[in-house]
Amino acid sequence: MAWVHKVQLTAVLGATLLAFGCRPAGDQTNLAAPRYGTWGMSLPGMDKSAGPGDDFFRYSAGKAFDDLKIPADRASWGPAEQLTELSDARLRAIIEDASHAWMPKGEQAQVGAVYNSFMDEKRVEDLDAKPLAGDLAKVRAADTRPKLAAVMGEGLGSYYGMLFAPFVGIDQRAPDHYVTYINSDGLDLPDRDYYLDPKHADDLKAYRAYIVRTLTMVGWAEPEKNADNIIAYETRIAQATWPREQRRDDIKMYNASTPQDLNTLTADFPWADFLRAARLDGQQKVVLGELSSFPAIAKAFAETDIPTLQAWQAFTMTDQASPYLSKRFVDSRFEFRNKTLNGIQELRPRYKRGVAAVNMTLGEAVGRLYVAKYFPPESKAKMVTLVNNLKSALKTRLQNASWMAPETRIEAQRKLEAINVKIGYPDKWRDYSALRIDARDLYGNVRRSLAFEWDYQRNKLGKPIDRLEWGMTPQTVNAYYDSTLNEVVFPAAILQPPYFDPDADLAVNYGSIGAVIGHEITHGFDDQGRHSDATGLLRDWWTPEDSKRYDAQASILGAQFNAYEPVPGHKINGGLTMGENIADLGGILIALDAYHAALGGKPAPVIDGLTGDQRFFLAYGQSWLDKKRDAAIIQQLASDPHSPDAYRVNGTLPNVDAWYTAFNIQPGGKMFIAPEKRAHIW
């Protein structure tokens, strides 16, 4: 459960932000962390005409929002994305040093070779579609359902598409070992609603055109007919796929089975061929996700003619490989995936896409180089203090939570005490020495990287749990909570202004990174966190009465968010976003408590006419400003468990009593909610 989705970003907060960006090759400037104002926040970015009780999102940074211009190659823009740009600029400097180094060795040589293979545009253009030949030949030769199932099984280590998606994770019912999970798959659009909801009719039409273009470019027969058949096939899969809000229930998504059970449940799918190709044969236990979806998806596979299944695989494979092919493939994919679905107007420069390719293939290798140069040890030490203060604040909240029975409270305290915290970077780094990289083979580098990653995951089976492993690279601007490990993780790249600044005002750090820390910790106690105990074991450790009291308050929050309509005709799904909305609310409450405790009994200073609590809430509001294209918001509403950023401010704060006091919010304000109608979860 991540703090922010990769397309959710925050906005630049006034002119006091120092400029930074990507440096030309050889230039060592513009790689410093940004700074905001004199004490960590930008006052010029505020729009005081909005009124804090009418639109706090605008009040906190409305002028900065108006001044934002989304770059043509982006779906959204703000400090989080600027920090990502900064991270990428730093990585570019590191990568280009590796690519230009004389006789580089080890991981440095691999990093440079991947980047050089991407930047060798002439060779990529000369090859054009040739790299696809072997994979397309394999699809053409797969003229039976068992052969097609085997091709899908190979998809775990290649570009091929899959109807069912295995992955290796910690067994939630026995968290001392790993197990193979299998969920439904098979949709090439962002969500089932893109096939089933008339609101997305134009996107579906554009998708058909993209399929036709793709099949035509690879010389596949009857592209128009096959495009129609592919959409009909995927629509059947969409009809069988659970809505995302249902897939949030970890207990319903855990169905222990055996390979023999799979054959009984879905006799229409050649599981033996699939699992053998995926190198998962021999497993005694598998955990199935959306159980009722499996028979219907398998039936769609069994009842669809072989030529359509082959065409679907040819399209899916080419779509996934297109970023590593010639310009015509890149441009065609961009036209649909980026422009139509996200509103992006221009393709990102090649060097930026090259950095992304290195990140994808050798993430921790380049991450190790990143933290050595850009993550100061003092930041880690101060974050440890912040996290401990947040945990103490949540402990008090748990003690006072009116909906918790005594036995539940004991379990909650035990879980809180057991939460592990990872900050900055891993203590143990990945070893990429077995991954073969060729500076003249971009397509092969990515393909081998996918196979290398799948082998890495698959080889965990039967081995002890690796508690030192990270699910994000240090250069990622994000954070997450892992329920099976019961841990919160904060990569180095997010520990920079405006989220965290060792020199900033205390209120600002607690209102920004403090709320992020609180958000992640609170995930351990939300509507999903309730299903995992202190050891990561999947079980409901609440009493039935707790559930009723909690659900009553959560339903209030859900109803509030259901009413918000960020884009006309497209509302927030309060069920899908429930966990993240609860975490936002809990995060800001415990961050405020921790801030008050950090003052050590002394009154907060007044700075520039603002009280400590006012600065805290303004920092929170400013940290969630972003400007996003409508198409990207629409896709987010359909597929992302996070609410659009403006509503993480205006939807959350009306349920925080202290916010009303800090800004003297009175009845009549547009955001005002009567005390008895507020969601009081924490």
N, C-alpha and C positions, 0 to 999 in steps of 0.2 A: 504494500500500500504506500504509494509515493506521495510526497507532499504536493508536488505539482507535475502535471502532465507535460510532456516535452513540448507541446505547442501552447501551453499556458505560460504567459510571461507577464512581467510587470513593467511599469512605465518609467521613463526618465523623469526626474523630479527637479526641473528648473535648470537655470544656466550655471549653477555652481558646480555641476558635475564636470570633472576634468575630462577632456576628450581622450578617447583611446580607440584603437582600431587595429587592423591588420597591417603589419609592417612589410615593406618590400624586402625581397631577398637581400640579406646582408645588413639590414637596418636593425638596430637594437633598441629603438625608441618605441614609445606608446604601448608598453607592456606592463605598466604599473597599474595597481588596483585603483579604481575610481575613488573619489572623495566627495562627500555631500556636505555643503555648508561648513560652518565652523564647529558644530557639535553633533554632526551626523544626520542632519535632516535639511531638506530644502523648503524654506518658507516661501520663496517666490513662486513655487509650483502650486501653491494653494489657490483655491477660488472661494474666498470668503463670502461672495455674493450668493453662493448656493445655500448656505445655512446648514449647520451640522445635523439638524434634525430632519431635514428634507432630503438630502443626498450627500451622505458623508463621503462617498466615493469621490464626488466632485469637490466637496469642501476641502478634502485633504490634499488633492493634487489635480484639480480640474484644469487649471491653466497649463500645467505640464502636459496633461492629456490632449488638450487642444493643439498644442505645439508639436505633438508627435507626428512623424511621418513614417509610415511603414515602408521600409525599403522594398523595391520591386521584387526582390528575390525572397521575401519573407511573407509568412501568413500573419505575423503579429510582431510587435516591437515594444521594447521596454528594457529596464535594467537587467532582468534575468536573461533575456536574449543577448543584451550587450555583454553580460558576463560570459555567456557562451561564446560570443565573438572574441572576447578577450582570451578566453581559454584556448580557442582555436588558433588565435594569432600566436599565442605562446607556443602551442604545439607545432605550428608551422615553422617557427624559428628552430625548434628542437629537431623537427623532422628534416628540414632543409639542411641543417648542419650535418645530420646523419647521411642524407642523400649526396652531399658534396664531399663528405669526408674521404680522405685518401686511405684506402685499405681499412674500412670499418670492420668491426668484428662483432660476433654474437648478435644480440637483439638489436643493437644499433644498425648492423648491416641489414637485418630483416626489415626494420622500420624504413630505412632508406630505400630498400628495394621495392617494397609495396608502393611507396609514394612515387618512385620513378616509373613503375609499371603503369600507374594511373596517369601520370603527367606525360607519358610518351604518346601524345595524341595522334601523331602520324602513324605509328604502328597500329594503334587501335582502329583508326580509320581504314588503313590498308587491309586489316583483317576483316572488318565489317561483320558479316554474319558467320564467318568461318568457325569461330569458337563454338557456335551452337551445334555444328554438324553432328558431332558424336552423340550428344544428348537427344537431338531430334531423331536421329537414326534409331536410338533405343526406344523412343516413343512409338515410332512407326512399326518397329518389330514387336511391340507389345500388343499382339492381336487377339489376346484372350484376357478374360478378367483376372485370372491368377497372375499373368504377366504384368498387367496394369497395376495390380495391388503391389507387386514387387517393386515396380518403378516408384510408387508412392512411398514404400518403405525406405527406398534410397533417398527420398526427399529430405530426410533428417540430416543428411550430409551433403546436400546438393541443392540445386535450384528447383527441383520438382515439387509439384503441389501435392497436398494430402487431403483426404476426407476426414481422417482421424489423426490427431496430433499427439504422439507420445512425448513425454518429457520425464526426466528423472528429478525427483525431489525427496525431501525428508518425509518419511511415512508419518502422517498426522496422527495415526492411531498407535504408532510404535516409534516415537521420535528418536530412537537410538540407532536407526538404520534408514537406508534409502529404499525407494520403491519406484516402479514405473507407473506414472499416471497417463491416462489417455482421455483426451477431451475431443469433442466434435470440432470439425474444421470444414474447409471446402468452399468458403465464401471469399471472393476476391474484392468485394466492396466493404466499406468500413463496418457495416452492421446489417442485420437482417431487414431492418426497416427500409433500407435502400432498395430492396426488392419488393417489399410488401406495402409500403405506405405511398399513396399517390403524391405526397409532398415531394418525393424524390424522383418523380417521373422524368424530369429533364436530365438528372444525373444518370439514370438508367439508360436513357437514349444515348447520352454521350459515352457511356460504358460500352454499349453495343458498337458504336463507331470505332472505339479504341480496339476492341477485339478484332473487328474487320481489318483495321490497319495492321495490327500485329501479325495476324495470320497471313495477310498478303505479303508482308515483308519477309516472312520466312518461307514463302512459297507453298503454303498449305492449301489444299484443294478446297473449293467452295467456301470461301471465307464468310460470305453473307449468310448462307444457310447454316454454317457451323456456329456463327455468332448467335443466331436465334436459338439454336439447340443448346448452346452453352448457357445462355441466360435462363432457358426453361429448366435446365438441369440444376443450376444454382438456386433458382427460385424454389424448387422442391426441397433443396437442402435448407434454405432459409425458413421455409414453413415448419421444418422439423426442429430448427434450432431454438433453444430457450432464449427468451429475452434476457438482456444483460442483468437486470435487477434480480432475476431468479438465480442466475449463476453466481451471485454474491453469497449464497447460502452454502458455507463450507460443508455443513453436515449433509445436505442433499447432494452435494457434488462429490461426496466420498462414498464410493460403492466398491467395496473389496470384491475382487473376482479372480478367476484363473483364466488362462488361455482357453481351457475347455468351456468355461462359462461363456466366453466370447462367441464361440461357435454355436452354442445353444441360443444365445440372445440374438445374434445377427448371423444366421446361417447364410444370408445372401452375400456376405463379404468374405473373400479368401484370406482369413486371418493368418493362417500358417505361412503363406507366401509373403504377406506384409511383414510379419514379425521376424521372419528369417532374413529378409532383405535389410530390415532395420537393425539386425544383429541383437534382437531381443528374445529370440527363441531360447527356451530353457528356463525362463522366469516362471516361478511357481505362483506369483501373485502380481496382479495388476489392479490399479484403482481407476474405475471408470467415472467420468464426470456426469454429463447430462444423460442419465440412463435411458430415459424414454426417447431421446433423439436417435440413439444408435440404430434401432431396427428400421426406422423410417429412412435414415440416410443410407443405410446399407441397401434398402429396397430400391431407392432411387438409383444407386449404382448398378444394381442387378437388372433394372428395367430400362436403362438407357443404353442405346446401341453403341457398339464398340467404336465406330468412327467418331461419334460425339465425344466419348471419353478420351480418345486419343487427341482430338482437337482441343479439348479442355486442358489436357496436360501440356500440349505444345504451347498453348497460349499462356498458361500459368507460369511455365518454366521460362518462357521468353520475357514475360513481364518482370519476373524477379531478377533476371539476368541483365535486363536492359541498361541499368546504370553503368554497366561495365563493358558495354558494346559501343559501336560507332554512333556518331551524332544523330543519325536518323532514328535510331532506337531510343536514344536518350530524349530527343525532342518529342517523339510521339508519346512516350510515357509521361513526360513533364506536362504535356498539353492536357492530359486527363487527370493524373494523380495529383499534380500540384496546382494547375490553373483552374480546372473545373471544380475539383473537390475542396480546394483550399483558397482559391482566389489569388494565388501567387502569380505575378505578372512576368517575372524573368527567372531564368535558370541561374542558379548560384554559379559564381566563377569556378573554373575547373580546379584551381588550387584548393578552394574550400571543400569541394567534393573529394579531392584527394586526401585532405586531412581526415575527413569523415571515413574514408576507406581504411586508413591506417587505424583509426579509432576502433573500427568494427573488427578488424582482423587481429590487431596486436594491442588491444586496449590497455592492459596493465603494463605491457612493456614500455609504451610511450608514457603511461601514467607514472611509472617509477622515475623517469627522467623529468617529468613535470613537477612532482612534489619536491624533488631534490633542489629545484631551482626556485620554486614559487610558493612553497608553503612553510611559513615561519613556525618554529616550535612553540613560540609563545601563544599563537592562536589556538593551538591544541589545548594548552594548559588552561586558558581562559574559558574555552568551550566546556571542558570538564567541570569547571566550577558552575557554569550556567546550567548544565544538564543536572547536576546534583541539586541545585536550588529548585529546578523545575520538578524533580522527583519528590522533593520534600513538600512542595506546594500541593502536588497531586495527592500525596499521602494524607494531608489534612483534608482535602476535598473528599477523599474516599471515606475518611472517618465520619464525615458529616453528611454524606449522601443519603437523603431521606428515603430513597427507594431501595436501598440495600438492606437485606436481612443480615444479622450478625455473622452467620456462617459464610455468607457471600463476601462480607467485608474482610473476613480473615483470609479467604482465598485471594481476594483482590490485593491485599497488602503483601501477601506472599509473592504474587506475580510481579507487583511493582518492584519489590526488593530484588527479584531475580533478573530484571531487565538488564541486558548487556548493552553497552554503548561503544560504538566504533566511530572514531573521529579522524578525518583527514585521509588516511590511506591504509592499506592492509599491512599487517605485520609479516605476512608471508606472500610473496609475489608468485604469479603464474610463471611456469616454465614453458617457453615457446620453442625450445631448441629442436623439437621433433617436427615442427611445421616447415615444410619446404616452400620457400619463396623464390620466385624467378622474376627478375626485373623486367623481363620481356613477355610476361604472361599474366596480364591483369585478370582475365576471366578465370584462369586456372588458380591464381592466388586466392581469389575469393572462394572458389569452389573447394579448394583444399582446406581453407580456413573453416568453412562450414563443416566439413568432415572431421577436422581436428577438434572443433568445439563439441560435436556430437560424441566423438570418442571420449573426450574429457568427461562429459556428463554421464555417458553410459558406463564408463569404467568406475564410477562411484559405487555402483551396485555391488553389494557384498563387502564394502569397506566401511570403516568407522566414519562418523559424521565429522566433516571438516568445519569446525567452528571458527576458523580463521578466514574462511572464504568471504568475499564481498560480492554483492549483486550489482554494484555500480562501480565504474572506474573513478579514480580520484578527481579527474578533470570534468566530472559531470556536475552541472548546476541543478542539484536536486537533493532529496533525502528520502528515506523510506523506513518502514517498520516491517519486520519479518516475524510472523506469528509463530512459526514452528521453532525458530531459534530464540524467540522472545527477545529481539534486539532492535535497537534503533541505530541507523547509520547516517552519518553526515559527511559526504565527500568534501575534499579540500576546496573545490572550486566554488561551493556555495558560501564558504566562510570568508566572504569579502563584502564590502559595502555594496548595496544598502542593507544587506541582511545581517552582516556582522562586521563590526569595526572595533578593534581593541581600544581605540582612542575616542570612541563616541560616547555621548551621554548615556548613562545607565538606562534611562527610560526608553531610549531609541533601540538599544540592543535587545531589551526584553520585549518591546513591541514588535520587533521584526524577527530576529533569529529565535528569540524566546518563544514566540508564538509558533514558529516552525517546530522547535523542539517539543513544545507542548502538544502540538498537533500529532506528531509521530508517537509520542508516548501514549496519548489518549486512544490511539488505534487499538491498543491492547485491551481496551475496556469499552469498545463501541459495540454495535450490533453484530460485528464479525468477531471482534476480539473476545467476546463472551464465550466463543466456541473453542478457545485454546487456553489451557491453564499455564501455570508458571513453567512447566517443563516443555510446553509446546504440544502437549497431548490434546487431540481433538475431543472435547467433551463439553457439554453445557454445564458450567459450574455455578449457574444462577438457580435460585429457587423459582418455581412457577409464579409466585407472588412478585418476586423481583422483576420477572419478565413483563408482567402485566403493568406494573408501575412504570417501568422504563419505557415500554412500548407506548404508553399513553403520552409521555412527554415527547418521545421521538416522533410520534404521529403529528404532534403540533408543529414541530420543525418541518416535517415532510410536507404538510399542507401549506405552510408558508412558502416553501420553495416551489411547490407545484404551481403556484399562482404567478410566478415570475415568467416573463416572456421576453427574452433578450433580443430575439429577432421575430418580427410579426409572423404568426402562424407556427412558431417553434418555441415551446415552453420547456422549462427545466423539468426533468423527471426526478421528483423528490425521492422516489424509491431507489433509483440507480445511484443518486448522489448522497444517499442518507449517511453512509459511513464517513465520507469526507466532510460533510456538513457538520456532523457531530464532532468530528476531530477538530474542525476549525473553531467551533464554539468552546469545546473543552480546552483547546490550546490557548486561546486568548484569556480564558478565565484563570488558568493556573499560571500563565506567564505574568499576569497582573499581580497575582498573589506573590509570586516569586520576586517580582520587582519591589513590592512593598517590603518583603522580608529582607531584601538586599540593602535597603536603606538603613538597616540596623537601628530602627527606632527613631531615626532623625527625620525631620520633615524634608520632603523633596524640594530642591531649590526651584525658584521660578526663573525661567530662562526666556528672554525675549517676550515676556508677558505671558508665557505658557506655564501652567502647572505641570507637575510630573505626570499625572494621569492624562492630561491633555496631550503631552508629548508622546506618551505611550500609545494612545489611540491613533494619533496622527501618523506615527511611524508604522503602525499596523495598516492603516488605510493606504499610505503611500507605497507600502511594500506589495500591494495587490493591484496597482494600476497597470493596465496594459491596453493597447489598442490592437484589435484583431479584425480581420476581414470577416464579413458576414458568412461566407461559405465555410470558413474555418470554424466559426461559432456553431453553425448548423451541424457540421460533422461532430463537433465536440458534444453537442446536446444529445446526439444519437448514440454515441459510442464511448463517452468518457465519464467515469464516476465522479469527476470534479465539476463543480458549478463554474460558470464563467466568472472571471476574477472580480468584476464589479459586484457580483452578488455574494462573493465570499466576504465582502465588506458590508454592503447594505442589507444582506440577508442575515448576517451573523450578529452584528452589533445591536440590533433592536431587542435581542434576547439577553443582553448584558446589562444588568442593573447599574453597574458603576459607570457605564458610558453615559447614561442619562444624567447622572450626577455631575460628571466631569464637564459636560457642555450645557447643563441646565436645560435639557430637552423636555419640552412641555407638550401636553395633549394638543393636537392640531397639526403637529409636524407630520410630514408624509411618512416618515419611518416609525412614528410612535406606535408602540403596542402596549396596551394596558397590562399592568403587572400580572394580573391573573391569567392573561392569554399568552404570556411568554413561555418559551420552552426552558424549563429548569431541570436540566439533566445533571449538571455538575454544580 
